[in-house]
Amino acid sequence: MNKEIYIVVGMSIFAFLLGIQLKKKFSKKKVEAPKIHKSQRSKFAKQAQELPQEKQSKYPKIKSFFLWLQVVVLFLIIVFMIPALSRDILVAEGNYDLKLILRLLIVIFATYTLFVGLIKLLKKGKKS
């Protein structure tokens, strides 16, 4: 197999693992309401209603930066892989080898992740 396949597969796996770690680090933490005994419910009912449901993220600009970085890297991976994929499809003539299948999986995964990232960015833009 070509070295470019190993490089792109490695970059894809690295970007995926990095994204998972960043998502864990910067995800919103849920605040749980304290457990209230039945006899104390009326006393603490107003306090429980006033508790915030979710904490706001401490680092919204960093999350936004990494989301833009993810979208740009995935777009570049797709642009890099499309010519090689089209060349393999034209040359294959019904014989699907490992290179073609790997390139196809990389392009499909990168396209899906790119669209998910773009949808997140568009939702953030509408909220602001």
Buried (B, 14 or more C-beta within 10 A) or exposed (E): EEEEBEEBBEBBEEBEEBBEEBEEEBEEEEEEEEEBEEEEEEEEEEEEEEEEEEEEEEEEEEBBEBBEBBBEBBBEBBEBBEEBBEEBEEEEEEEEEEBBEBBBEBBEBBBEBBEEBBEBBEEEEEEE
